[in-house]
């Protein structure tokens, strides 16, 4: 059983997708810890409803990013986490944190990377550029922001009447389907990392 730690900052819908997936007996991973940097994040309630422990490193109480990340890293290690998922986590992780989970930490991003990477406004930018197709990416976290090996992607059509809210909603739906598949692939040792590339092999 793969032990997963999830870092969140907001609503936690991708966290919920993993919690829903693990409710099925055959899912080979379990969320054992949720780390959060905002005390008012709705994701905390989702974790508590699923009886998953929460490590809160609140921005207001801990204004230094290094302090927050040290607390979260210690909690993840104490929980014997095998893999970390960044699910709407809004901080850039420091080098020591990334190194601690090298090859075992993924991020969800609401675009088809490398398009519209390194921004919190990827959906806005996709609409502003007039793209016809966007989507979501799950990639390995490295020191190079939003530029780690891509594990999986899913396309989402941009409709003529889309605004940021409607497009982002469909991208989130795609993320909710894609992320559990990626976590399952890690649990089943089907992710192959080859330099700057990653691939998922068939089961």
NUGUDREN-159521 format. One record per residue: x, y, z of N, C-alpha, C in turn; residue in one letter. Coordinates in Angstrom, 3 decimals. Each point is the difference from the previous one (the first is absolute). Layout:
+----------+----------+----------+----------+----------+----------+----------+----------+----------+------+
|      n_x |      n_y |      n_z |     ca_x |     ca_y |     ca_z |      c_x |      c_y |      c_z | resn |
+----------+----------+----------+----------+----------+----------+----------+----------+----------+------+
|        X |        Y |        Z |        X |        Y |        Z |        X |        Y |        Z |    A |
...
+----------+----------+----------+----------+----------+----------+----------+----------+----------+------+
% end
This chain:
+----------+----------+----------+----------+----------+----------+----------+----------+----------+------+
|      n_x |      n_y |      n_z |     ca_x |     ca_y |     ca_z |      c_x |      c_y |      c_z | resn |
+----------+----------+----------+----------+----------+----------+----------+----------+----------+------+
|    0.834 |   -1.196 |    0.000 |   -0.834 |    1.196 |    0.000 |    0.874 |    1.254 |    0.000 |    X |
|   -0.210 |    0.870 |   -0.964 |    0.757 |    1.238 |   -0.102 |   -0.585 |    1.036 |    0.958 |    X |
|    0.848 |    0.562 |    0.842 |   -0.419 |    1.037 |    0.931 |    0.244 |    1.373 |   -0.638 |    X |
|   -1.065 |    0.783 |   -0.112 |    0.042 |    1.261 |   -0.727 |   -0.213 |    1.170 |    0.950 |    X |
|    0.811 |    1.036 |   -0.172 |   -0.221 |    1.272 |    0.667 |   -0.456 |    1.006 |   -1.034 |    X |
|   -0.999 |    0.804 |    0.341 |   -0.552 |    0.968 |   -0.933 |    0.155 |    1.395 |    0.591 |    X |
|    0.577 |    0.914 |   -0.779 |    0.142 |    1.396 |    0.420 |   -1.047 |    0.841 |   -0.710 |    X |
|   -0.711 |    0.806 |    0.773 |   -1.118 |    0.777 |   -0.521 |    0.061 |    1.430 |    0.537 |    X |
|   -0.731 |    0.879 |   -0.702 |   -0.129 |    1.384 |    0.461 |   -1.427 |    0.525 |   -0.114 |    X |
|   -0.869 |   -0.723 |   -0.716 |   -1.314 |    0.547 |   -0.289 |   -1.134 |   -0.965 |    0.203 |    X |
|   -0.838 |   -0.142 |   -1.035 |   -1.239 |   -0.763 |    0.139 |    0.223 |   -1.495 |    0.167 |    X |
|    1.087 |   -0.527 |   -0.565 |    0.312 |   -1.411 |    0.211 |   -0.792 |   -0.965 |   -0.859 |    X |
|   -0.407 |    0.427 |   -1.189 |   -0.794 |   -0.904 |   -0.840 |    0.844 |   -1.157 |   -0.541 |    X |
|    1.269 |    0.236 |   -0.277 |    0.867 |   -1.100 |   -0.429 |    0.297 |   -0.948 |    1.166 |    X |
|    0.113 |    0.551 |    1.190 |    0.103 |   -0.852 |    1.189 |   -1.230 |   -0.884 |    0.100 |    X |
|   -1.169 |    0.575 |   -0.219 |   -1.230 |   -0.775 |    0.086 |   -0.029 |   -1.110 |   -1.041 |    X |
|    0.533 |    0.285 |   -1.189 |    0.050 |   -1.038 |   -1.037 |    0.815 |   -1.199 |    0.468 |    X |
|    1.094 |    0.249 |    0.707 |    0.809 |   -1.108 |    0.532 |   -0.718 |   -0.702 |    1.142 |    X |
|   -0.666 |    0.759 |    0.852 |   -0.742 |   -0.607 |    1.103 |   -1.134 |   -0.879 |   -0.534 |    X |
|   -0.661 |    0.463 |   -1.056 |   -1.064 |   -0.799 |   -0.605 |    0.563 |   -1.276 |   -0.624 |    X |
|    1.165 |    0.144 |   -0.657 |    0.618 |   -1.173 |   -0.636 |    0.380 |   -1.050 |    1.031 |    X |
|    0.545 |    0.440 |    1.129 |    0.454 |   -0.967 |    1.001 |   -1.161 |   -0.641 |    0.762 |    X |
|   -1.194 |    0.518 |   -0.198 |   -1.167 |   -0.616 |    0.629 |   -0.337 |   -1.341 |   -0.643 |    X |
|    0.553 |   -0.249 |   -1.186 |   -0.190 |   -1.296 |   -0.646 |    1.101 |   -0.946 |    0.482 |    X |
|   -0.346 |   -1.215 |    0.389 |    0.978 |   -0.904 |    0.626 |    1.219 |   -0.303 |   -0.859 |    X |
|   -0.172 |    0.032 |   -1.324 |    1.111 |   -0.405 |   -0.866 |    1.012 |    1.117 |   -0.254 |    X |
|   -0.286 |    1.229 |    0.459 |    0.946 |    1.093 |   -0.258 |    1.253 |   -0.211 |    0.848 |    X |
|    1.190 |    0.003 |   -0.630 |    1.210 |   -0.430 |    0.701 |    0.754 |    1.113 |    0.732 |    X |
|   -0.690 |    1.065 |    0.370 |    0.658 |    1.109 |    0.692 |   -0.949 |    0.583 |    1.034 |    X |
|    0.562 |    0.620 |    1.032 |   -0.796 |    0.649 |    1.041 |    0.632 |    1.343 |    0.352 |    X |
|   -0.836 |    1.016 |    0.129 |    0.463 |    1.294 |    0.494 |    0.154 |   -0.123 |    1.518 |    X |
|    1.221 |    0.173 |    0.476 |    0.263 |   -0.172 |    1.436 |    0.252 |    1.322 |    0.706 |    X |
|    0.195 |    1.075 |   -0.787 |    0.213 |    1.317 |    0.606 |   -0.344 |    1.078 |   -1.024 |    X |
|   -0.645 |    1.050 |    0.483 |   -0.238 |    1.198 |   -0.811 |    0.743 |    1.156 |    0.642 |    X |
|    0.802 |    0.693 |   -0.789 |    0.697 |    1.186 |    0.469 |   -0.619 |    1.226 |   -0.625 |    X |
|   -0.184 |    1.045 |    0.791 |   -0.683 |    1.195 |   -0.495 |    0.674 |    1.256 |    0.546 |    X |
|    0.043 |    1.049 |   -0.815 |    0.626 |    1.251 |    0.431 |   -1.004 |    1.130 |    0.220 |    X |
|   -1.292 |   -0.322 |    0.033 |   -1.032 |    1.020 |    0.229 |   -1.060 |   -0.574 |    0.945 |    X |
|   -0.192 |    0.663 |    1.126 |   -0.923 |   -0.501 |    1.013 |   -1.448 |   -0.001 |   -0.471 |    X |
|   -0.324 |    0.842 |   -0.982 |   -1.388 |    0.095 |   -0.465 |   -0.267 |   -0.846 |   -1.245 |    X |
|    0.918 |   -0.860 |   -0.379 |   -0.166 |   -0.796 |   -1.216 |   -1.101 |   -1.044 |    0.188 |    X |
|   -0.982 |   -0.046 |   -0.905 |   -1.043 |   -1.031 |    0.084 |    0.554 |   -1.424 |   -0.073 |    X |
|    1.186 |   -0.154 |   -0.555 |    0.606 |   -1.331 |   -0.088 |    0.176 |   -0.639 |    1.369 |    X |
|    0.195 |    0.805 |    1.022 |    0.182 |   -0.544 |    1.350 |   -1.241 |   -0.786 |    0.422 |    X |
|   -1.171 |    0.547 |   -0.300 |   -1.237 |   -0.692 |    0.331 |   -0.150 |   -1.307 |   -0.742 |    X |
|    0.447 |   -0.039 |   -1.238 |   -0.068 |   -1.248 |   -0.767 |    0.874 |   -1.070 |    0.650 |    X |
|    1.198 |    0.403 |    0.418 |    0.899 |   -0.955 |    0.648 |   -0.591 |   -0.499 |    1.309 |    X |
|   -0.512 |    0.923 |    0.797 |   -0.552 |   -0.388 |    1.298 |   -1.209 |   -0.923 |   -0.168 |    X |
|   -0.816 |    0.259 |   -1.029 |   -1.165 |   -0.853 |   -0.246 |    0.411 |   -1.427 |   -0.356 |    X |
|    1.195 |   -0.138 |   -0.559 |    0.511 |   -1.322 |   -0.377 |    0.929 |   -0.585 |    1.064 |    X |
|    0.073 |    0.661 |    1.156 |    0.855 |   -0.446 |    1.112 |    1.471 |   -0.076 |   -0.391 |    X |
|    0.424 |    0.949 |   -0.837 |    1.408 |    0.099 |   -0.390 |    0.658 |    1.102 |    0.836 |    X |
|    1.109 |   -0.281 |    0.664 |    0.670 |    1.027 |    0.798 |    0.424 |    1.197 |   -0.853 |    X |
|   -0.040 |    1.180 |    0.610 |    0.365 |    1.239 |   -0.687 |    1.156 |    0.662 |    0.732 |    X |
|    1.010 |    0.377 |   -0.749 |    1.090 |    0.825 |    0.522 |   -0.211 |    1.406 |   -0.531 |    X |
|   -0.307 |    0.945 |    0.887 |   -0.252 |    1.380 |   -0.402 |    1.238 |    0.842 |    0.262 |    X |
|    0.542 |    0.562 |   -1.074 |    1.116 |    0.939 |    0.107 |   -0.512 |    1.325 |   -0.565 |    X |
|   -0.788 |    0.683 |    0.791 |   -0.767 |    1.158 |   -0.448 |    0.891 |    1.203 |   -0.291 |    X |
|   -0.278 |    0.650 |   -1.120 |    0.768 |    1.182 |   -0.388 |   -0.059 |    1.093 |    1.070 |    X |
|   -1.163 |    0.184 |    0.592 |   -0.147 |    1.064 |    0.992 |    0.813 |   -0.283 |    1.260 |    X |
|    0.002 |   -1.252 |    0.420 |    0.719 |   -0.368 |    1.215 |    1.489 |   -0.199 |   -0.236 |    X |
|    0.358 |   -0.393 |   -1.232 |    1.398 |   -0.260 |   -0.366 |    0.332 |    0.807 |   -1.257 |    X |
|    0.332 |    1.264 |    0.134 |    0.203 |    0.839 |   -1.192 |    1.197 |   -0.383 |   -0.858 |    X |
|    0.982 |   -0.713 |    0.559 |    1.165 |   -0.386 |   -0.788 |   -0.287 |   -1.306 |   -0.749 |    X |
|    0.175 |    0.056 |   -1.311 |   -0.256 |   -1.176 |   -0.822 |    0.879 |   -1.172 |    0.415 |    X |
|    1.271 |    0.274 |    0.307 |    0.917 |   -1.074 |    0.384 |   -0.492 |   -0.726 |    1.249 |    X |
|   -0.562 |    0.743 |    0.942 |   -0.525 |   -0.611 |    1.222 |   -1.190 |   -0.896 |   -0.317 |    X |
|   -0.922 |    0.503 |   -0.827 |   -1.177 |   -0.792 |   -0.368 |    0.415 |   -1.301 |   -0.681 |    X |
|    0.926 |    0.103 |   -0.920 |    0.382 |   -1.183 |   -0.756 |    0.779 |   -0.999 |    0.851 |    X |
|    0.760 |    0.496 |    0.948 |    0.702 |   -0.907 |    0.909 |   -0.996 |   -0.782 |    0.845 |    X |
|   -1.058 |    0.654 |    0.444 |   -1.039 |   -0.668 |    0.793 |   -0.703 |   -1.065 |   -0.839 |    X |
|   -0.357 |    0.360 |   -1.229 |   -0.692 |   -0.950 |   -0.866 |    0.890 |   -1.186 |   -0.355 |    X |
|    1.260 |    0.269 |   -0.302 |    0.917 |   -1.079 |   -0.356 |    0.175 |   -0.969 |    1.156 |    X |
|    0.164 |    0.524 |    1.193 |    0.155 |   -0.863 |    1.173 |   -1.246 |   -0.866 |    0.199 |    X |
|   -1.182 |    0.591 |   -0.190 |   -1.243 |   -0.750 |    0.182 |   -0.138 |   -1.104 |   -1.048 |    X |
|    0.351 |    0.291 |   -1.238 |   -0.078 |   -1.004 |   -1.061 |    0.948 |   -1.163 |    0.278 |    X |
|    1.187 |    0.322 |    0.431 |    0.974 |   -1.044 |    0.292 |   -0.421 |   -0.831 |    1.214 |    X |
|   -0.578 |    0.664 |    0.998 |   -0.460 |   -0.722 |    1.190 |   -1.159 |   -0.936 |   -0.332 |    X |
|   -0.785 |    0.364 |   -1.019 |   -1.128 |   -0.832 |   -0.424 |    0.432 |   -1.107 |   -0.968 |    X |
|    1.304 |   -0.077 |   -0.285 |    0.561 |   -1.023 |   -0.899 |   -0.678 |    0.032 |   -1.366 |    X |
|   -0.118 |    1.219 |   -0.514 |   -0.626 |    0.206 |   -1.305 |    0.921 |   -0.511 |   -1.103 |    X |
|   -0.570 |   -0.748 |   -0.952 |    0.756 |   -0.506 |   -1.142 |   -0.010 |    0.973 |   -1.173 |    X |
|   -1.063 |    0.778 |   -0.109 |   -0.201 |    0.873 |   -1.158 |   -0.731 |    1.252 |    0.462 |    X |
|    0.353 |    1.145 |   -0.597 |   -0.657 |    1.269 |    0.316 |   -0.712 |    0.513 |   -1.243 |    X |
|   -1.236 |    0.454 |    0.195 |   -0.785 |    0.591 |   -1.071 |   -0.270 |    1.459 |    0.349 |    X |
|    0.379 |    0.897 |   -0.896 |   -0.356 |    1.408 |    0.153 |   -1.325 |    0.208 |   -0.726 |    X |
|   -1.032 |    0.291 |    0.755 |   -1.348 |    0.100 |   -0.558 |   -0.552 |    1.393 |    0.298 |    X |
|    0.391 |    0.958 |   -0.834 |   -0.405 |    1.373 |    0.250 |    0.806 |    0.649 |    1.113 |    X |
|    1.238 |   -0.427 |    0.161 |    0.888 |    0.586 |    1.007 |    0.669 |    1.225 |   -0.603 |    X |
|   -0.093 |    1.144 |    0.683 |    0.365 |    1.273 |   -0.627 |    1.351 |    0.568 |    0.419 |    X |
|    0.930 |   -0.860 |    0.383 |    1.347 |    0.460 |    0.325 |    1.033 |   -0.769 |   -0.819 |    X |
|    1.068 |    0.683 |   -0.357 |    1.143 |   -0.662 |   -0.617 |    0.802 |   -0.676 |    1.104 |    X |
|    0.275 |   -1.264 |   -0.164 |    0.724 |   -0.756 |    1.018 |    1.498 |    0.253 |   -0.099 |    X |
|    0.649 |    0.022 |    1.151 |    1.444 |    0.238 |   -0.015 |    0.746 |   -1.263 |   -0.422 |    X |
|    1.281 |    0.174 |   -0.282 |    0.801 |   -1.084 |   -0.562 |    0.057 |   -1.225 |    0.915 |    X |
|    0.086 |    0.223 |    1.303 |    0.107 |   -1.116 |    0.936 |   -1.276 |   -0.836 |   -0.006 |    X |
|   -1.146 |    0.657 |   -0.098 |   -1.274 |   -0.707 |   -0.038 |   -0.091 |   -0.844 |   -1.270 |    X |
|    0.340 |    0.607 |   -1.124 |   -0.054 |   -0.716 |   -1.281 |    0.948 |   -1.190 |    0.016 |    X |
|    1.189 |    0.197 |    0.544 |    0.989 |   -1.080 |    0.032 |   -0.463 |   -1.166 |    0.865 |    X |
|   -0.731 |    0.288 |    1.057 |   -0.441 |   -1.052 |    0.923 |   -0.950 |   -0.980 |   -0.669 |    X |
|   -0.732 |    0.460 |   -1.023 |   -0.954 |   -0.869 |   -0.690 |    0.285 |   -0.052 |   -1.504 |    X |
|    1.262 |    0.049 |   -0.339 |    0.385 |   -0.023 |   -1.413 |   -0.565 |   -1.248 |   -0.701 |    X |
|   -0.685 |    0.243 |   -1.117 |   -0.584 |   -1.099 |   -0.748 |   -1.264 |   -0.558 |    0.610 |    X |
|   -0.430 |    0.576 |    1.137 |   -1.174 |   -0.520 |    0.710 |   -0.992 |    1.111 |    0.349 |    X |
|    0.091 |    1.127 |   -0.711 |   -0.898 |    1.118 |    0.260 |   -0.531 |    0.541 |   -1.319 |    X |
|   -1.331 |    0.133 |   -0.093 |   -0.619 |    0.485 |   -1.222 |   -0.845 |    1.232 |    0.297 |    X |
|   -0.216 |    0.774 |   -1.051 |   -0.819 |    1.203 |    0.065 |   -1.062 |   -0.067 |   -1.085 |    X |
|   -1.170 |    0.530 |    0.310 |   -1.038 |    0.166 |   -1.014 |    0.037 |    1.448 |   -0.489 |    X |
|   -0.082 |    0.177 |   -1.321 |    0.038 |    1.355 |   -0.569 |   -1.103 |    0.119 |   -1.054 |    X |
|   -0.765 |    1.098 |    0.008 |   -1.151 |    0.127 |   -0.899 |    0.344 |    0.499 |   -1.401 |    X |
|    0.941 |   -0.655 |   -0.640 |    0.314 |    0.274 |   -1.401 |    0.723 |   -1.214 |   -0.563 |    X |
|    0.179 |    0.013 |   -1.312 |    0.812 |   -1.032 |   -0.635 |    1.436 |    0.508 |   -0.030 |    X |
|    0.720 |   -0.265 |    1.086 |    1.388 |    0.453 |    0.065 |    0.784 |   -0.541 |   -1.193 |    X |
|    0.963 |    0.782 |   -0.510 |    0.566 |    1.208 |    0.595 |   -0.785 |    1.290 |   -0.246 |    X |
|   -1.132 |   -0.054 |   -0.662 |   -0.791 |    1.205 |   -0.212 |   -0.534 |    0.529 |    1.332 |    X |
|    0.134 |    1.287 |    0.195 |   -0.572 |    0.703 |    1.153 |    0.464 |   -0.574 |    1.326 |    X |
|    1.285 |   -0.298 |    0.069 |    0.594 |   -0.452 |    1.245 |    0.481 |    1.169 |    0.837 |    X |
|    0.423 |   -0.296 |    1.239 |    0.579 |    0.982 |    0.916 |   -0.923 |    1.188 |    0.256 |    X |
|   -1.299 |   -0.270 |    0.071 |   -0.958 |    1.059 |    0.296 |   -1.177 |   -0.586 |    0.760 |    X |
|   -0.631 |    0.837 |    0.812 |   -1.224 |   -0.389 |    0.680 |   -1.229 |    0.353 |   -0.830 |    X |
|    0.216 |    0.512 |   -1.220 |   -1.102 |    0.486 |   -0.838 |   -0.007 |   -0.694 |   -1.363 |    X |
|    0.287 |   -1.290 |   -0.002 |    0.122 |   -0.728 |   -1.262 |   -1.298 |    0.005 |   -0.797 |    X |
|   -1.134 |   -0.111 |    0.665 |   -1.278 |   -0.034 |   -0.710 |   -0.299 |    1.361 |   -0.625 |    X |
|    0.241 |    1.055 |    0.747 |   -0.179 |    1.353 |   -0.541 |    0.866 |    0.208 |   -1.241 |    X |
|    1.237 |   -0.451 |    0.071 |    0.922 |    0.208 |   -1.110 |   -0.407 |   -0.827 |   -1.220 |    X |
|   -0.497 |   -1.203 |    0.240 |   -0.451 |   -0.820 |   -1.118 |   -1.131 |    0.699 |   -0.758 |    X |
|   -0.946 |    0.564 |    0.729 |   -1.105 |    0.721 |   -0.644 |    0.504 |    1.246 |   -0.712 |    X |
|    0.906 |    0.726 |    0.650 |    0.520 |    1.235 |   -0.594 |    0.747 |   -0.269 |   -1.299 |    X |
|    0.648 |   -1.162 |   -0.084 |    0.747 |   -0.355 |   -1.209 |   -0.880 |   -0.614 |   -1.079 |    X |
|   -1.234 |   -0.285 |    0.324 |   -0.911 |   -0.530 |   -1.002 |    0.246 |   -1.436 |   -0.407 |    X |
|    0.602 |   -0.796 |    0.897 |    0.262 |   -1.398 |   -0.352 |   -1.324 |   -0.755 |   -0.142 |    X |
|    0.008 |   -1.013 |   -0.809 |   -1.202 |   -0.806 |   -0.222 |   -0.031 |   -1.242 |    0.887 |    X |
|    1.168 |   -0.397 |    0.474 |    0.109 |   -1.165 |    0.874 |    0.963 |    0.339 |    1.131 |    X |
|   -0.398 |   -0.317 |    1.211 |    0.894 |    0.100 |    1.149 |   -0.154 |   -1.301 |    0.778 |    X |
|    0.182 |    0.015 |    1.297 |   -0.148 |   -1.242 |    0.740 |    0.701 |    0.051 |    1.335 |    X |
|    0.475 |   -1.150 |    0.447 |    0.686 |   -0.082 |    1.282 |    1.188 |   -0.945 |   -0.118 |    X |
|    0.933 |    0.198 |    0.897 |    1.243 |   -0.776 |    0.018 |    0.293 |   -0.461 |    1.419 |    X |
|    0.456 |   -1.220 |    0.127 |    0.607 |   -0.470 |    1.245 |    1.472 |   -0.249 |   -0.312 |    X |
|    0.863 |    0.698 |    0.715 |    1.434 |   -0.096 |   -0.291 |    0.789 |   -0.178 |    1.289 |    X |
|    1.187 |   -0.533 |   -0.138 |    0.901 |   -0.125 |    1.132 |    0.521 |    1.368 |    0.400 |    X |
|    0.128 |    0.208 |    1.296 |    0.500 |    1.269 |    0.514 |    1.527 |   -0.041 |    0.042 |    X |
|    0.609 |    1.023 |   -0.582 |    1.455 |    0.170 |    0.029 |    0.299 |    1.439 |    0.408 |    X |
|    1.281 |    0.335 |    0.037 |    0.379 |    1.378 |    0.311 |   -0.377 |    0.972 |   -1.105 |    X |
|   -0.309 |   -0.519 |   -1.178 |   -0.376 |    0.833 |   -1.150 |   -1.521 |    0.109 |   -0.026 |    X |
|   -0.530 |    1.147 |    0.382 |   -1.425 |    0.192 |    0.244 |   -0.860 |   -0.420 |   -1.191 |    X |
|   -0.938 |   -0.903 |    0.247 |   -0.957 |   -0.483 |   -1.007 |    0.681 |   -0.582 |   -1.234 |    X |
|    1.233 |   -0.479 |    0.159 |    0.746 |   -0.513 |   -1.146 |    0.577 |   -1.387 |    0.267 |    X |
|   -0.549 |   -0.693 |    0.994 |    0.438 |   -1.358 |    0.260 |   -0.597 |   -0.952 |   -1.009 |    X |
|    0.489 |   -1.217 |   -0.054 |   -0.514 |   -0.982 |   -0.960 |   -1.522 |   -0.158 |    0.090 |    X |
|   -0.639 |    0.030 |   -1.160 |   -1.457 |   -0.122 |   -0.065 |   -0.392 |   -1.468 |    0.112 |    X |
|   -0.839 |   -0.314 |    0.980 |   -0.458 |   -1.376 |    0.200 |   -1.240 |   -0.271 |   -0.835 |    X |
|   -0.951 |    0.931 |    0.005 |   -1.247 |   -0.215 |   -0.739 |   -0.676 |    1.338 |   -0.266 |    X |
|   -0.772 |    0.037 |   -1.082 |   -0.764 |    1.194 |   -0.354 |   -1.387 |   -0.410 |   -0.493 |    X |
|   -0.923 |    0.940 |    0.076 |   -1.335 |   -0.221 |   -0.559 |   -0.454 |    1.297 |   -0.664 |    X |
|   -0.527 |   -0.121 |   -1.203 |   -0.420 |    1.167 |   -0.769 |   -1.417 |    0.424 |    0.362 |    X |
|   -0.232 |    1.316 |   -0.086 |   -1.324 |    0.586 |    0.207 |   -0.236 |    1.006 |   -1.109 |    X |
|   -1.108 |   -0.144 |   -0.713 |   -0.341 |    0.929 |   -1.069 |   -0.395 |    1.359 |    0.580 |    X |
|    0.455 |    1.060 |   -0.655 |   -0.415 |    1.344 |    0.376 |   -1.194 |    0.386 |   -0.881 |    X |
|   -1.131 |    0.271 |    0.620 |   -1.208 |    0.329 |   -0.733 |   -0.081 |    1.505 |   -0.267 |    X |
|   -0.734 |    0.358 |   -1.032 |   -0.105 |    1.408 |   -0.389 |   -0.621 |    0.854 |    1.096 |    X |
|   -0.881 |   -0.583 |    0.793 |   -0.676 |    0.780 |    1.045 |    0.644 |   -0.163 |    1.372 |    X |
|    1.189 |   -0.583 |    0.063 |    0.658 |   -0.196 |    1.285 |    0.433 |    1.313 |    0.630 |    X |
|   -0.113 |    0.064 |    1.318 |    0.709 |    0.996 |    0.781 |    0.947 |   -0.762 |    0.927 |    X |
|    0.733 |    0.733 |    0.832 |    0.990 |   -0.658 |    0.856 |   -0.661 |   -1.025 |    0.912 |    X |
|   -1.153 |    0.347 |    0.557 |   -0.660 |   -0.900 |    0.937 |   -0.454 |   -1.286 |   -0.669 |    X |
|   -0.638 |    0.102 |   -1.156 |   -0.520 |   -1.203 |   -0.661 |    1.128 |   -0.891 |   -0.505 |    X |
|    1.047 |    0.620 |   -0.557 |    1.120 |   -0.790 |   -0.494 |    0.743 |   -0.667 |    1.148 |    X |
|    0.218 |    0.750 |    1.063 |    0.727 |   -0.561 |    1.140 |   -0.779 |   -1.155 |    0.617 |    X |
|   -1.329 |    0.098 |   -0.004 |   -0.813 |   -1.089 |    0.564 |    0.211 |   -1.295 |   -0.774 |    X |
|    0.067 |    0.093 |   -1.326 |    0.199 |   -1.213 |   -0.794 |    1.424 |   -0.514 |    0.131 |    X |
|    0.956 |    0.894 |    0.154 |    1.382 |   -0.436 |    0.235 |    0.101 |   -0.722 |    1.343 |    X |
|   -0.668 |    0.526 |    1.019 |    0.006 |   -0.681 |    1.301 |   -0.602 |   -1.395 |   -0.107 |    X |
|   -1.088 |   -0.121 |   -0.763 |   -0.593 |   -1.325 |   -0.190 |    1.015 |   -0.971 |   -0.621 |    X |
|    0.762 |    0.496 |   -0.961 |    1.030 |   -0.834 |   -0.629 |    1.086 |   -0.370 |    1.011 |    X |
|    0.389 |    0.950 |    0.842 |    0.999 |   -0.270 |    1.036 |   -0.494 |   -1.085 |    0.953 |    X |
|   -1.289 |    0.079 |    0.355 |   -0.551 |   -0.965 |    0.956 |    0.028 |   -1.415 |   -0.543 |    X |
|   -0.081 |   -0.142 |   -1.310 |    0.081 |   -1.324 |   -0.606 |    1.445 |   -0.448 |   -0.179 |    X |
|    0.873 |    0.954 |   -0.329 |    1.382 |   -0.344 |   -0.326 |    0.850 |   -0.300 |    1.229 |    X |
|   -0.141 |    0.788 |    1.047 |    0.889 |   -0.134 |    1.155 |   -0.066 |   -1.379 |    0.654 |    X |
|   -1.183 |   -0.562 |    0.255 |   -0.015 |   -1.352 |    0.581 |    0.657 |   -1.053 |   -0.893 |    X |
|   -0.087 |    0.175 |   -1.314 |    0.662 |   -0.931 |   -0.907 |    1.514 |    0.070 |    0.151 |    X |
|    0.515 |    1.209 |    0.168 |    1.441 |    0.158 |    0.171 |    0.451 |   -0.591 |    1.332 |    X |
|   -0.743 |    0.269 |    1.064 |    0.364 |   -0.547 |    1.308 |   -0.048 |   -1.526 |   -0.041 |    X |
|   -1.002 |   -0.560 |   -0.666 |   -0.061 |   -1.452 |   -0.153 |    1.233 |   -0.512 |   -0.741 |    X |
|    0.403 |    0.691 |   -1.045 |    1.169 |   -0.433 |   -0.770 |    1.262 |   -0.005 |    0.856 |    X |
|    0.146 |    1.008 |    0.857 |    1.146 |    0.011 |    0.919 |   -0.096 |   -1.178 |    0.968 |    X |
|   -1.182 |   -0.243 |    0.528 |   -0.172 |   -1.082 |    0.969 |    0.316 |   -1.350 |   -0.618 |    X |
|   -0.273 |   -0.135 |   -1.290 |    0.236 |   -1.261 |   -0.692 |    1.351 |   -0.038 |   -0.706 |    X |
|    0.862 |    0.989 |    0.314 |    1.358 |    0.062 |   -0.565 |   -0.007 |    0.007 |   -1.520 |    X |
|   -0.928 |    0.750 |   -0.571 |   -0.106 |    0.069 |   -1.459 |    0.468 |    1.325 |   -0.575 |    X |
|    0.607 |    0.840 |    0.832 |    0.544 |    1.274 |   -0.481 |    1.494 |   -0.159 |   -0.221 |    X |
|    0.440 |    0.292 |   -1.214 |    1.408 |   -0.098 |   -0.348 |    0.540 |    1.405 |   -0.260 |    X |
|    1.049 |    0.358 |    0.713 |    0.628 |    1.313 |   -0.167 |    1.308 |   -0.199 |   -0.745 |    X |
|    0.099 |    0.648 |   -1.139 |    1.167 |   -0.166 |   -0.867 |    0.552 |    1.385 |   -0.315 |    X |
|    0.902 |    0.471 |    0.854 |    0.558 |    1.338 |   -0.169 |   -1.069 |    1.052 |    0.205 |    X |
|   -0.252 |    0.788 |   -1.034 |   -1.002 |    1.063 |    0.090 |   -1.378 |   -0.460 |   -0.473 |    X |
|   -0.139 |   -1.288 |   -0.233 |   -1.274 |   -0.541 |   -0.459 |   -0.533 |   -1.012 |    1.004 |    X |
|   -1.311 |   -0.102 |    0.051 |   -0.652 |   -1.013 |    0.833 |   -1.083 |   -0.674 |   -0.846 |    X |
|   -0.273 |   -1.242 |    0.285 |   -1.057 |   -0.693 |   -0.712 |   -0.654 |   -1.011 |    0.920 |    X |
|   -1.242 |   -0.305 |   -0.316 |   -0.756 |   -0.992 |    0.764 |   -0.146 |   -1.229 |   -0.865 |    X |
|    0.434 |   -1.141 |    0.505 |   -0.096 |   -1.242 |   -0.767 |   -1.319 |   -0.683 |    0.331 |    X |
|   -0.493 |   -0.791 |   -0.931 |   -1.265 |   -0.687 |    0.182 |    0.110 |   -1.036 |    1.104 |    X |
|   -1.107 |   -0.245 |    0.652 |   -0.016 |   -0.990 |    1.090 |   -0.057 |   -1.414 |   -0.594 |    X |
+----------+----------+----------+----------+----------+----------+----------+----------+----------+------+
% end
